[in-house]
């Protein structure tokens, strides 16, 4: 939800409507932790590339 543009307080209100009580600071902590985990994972991905390439007229 956060990455689609919702604010942390809007996410808190959304959970509240579902009957789940979560503070906005807790949601921000989740986002921070998830972002760090995702960043570490993506930085570890190394593309396999060859030594040649093909050029086309397009």
Protein Blocks (a to p, Z undefined) as FASTA:
>chain_A
ZZnopafklmmmmmmmnopacdfklmmmmmmmmmmmmmmmmmmpccdddfbdcddfZZ
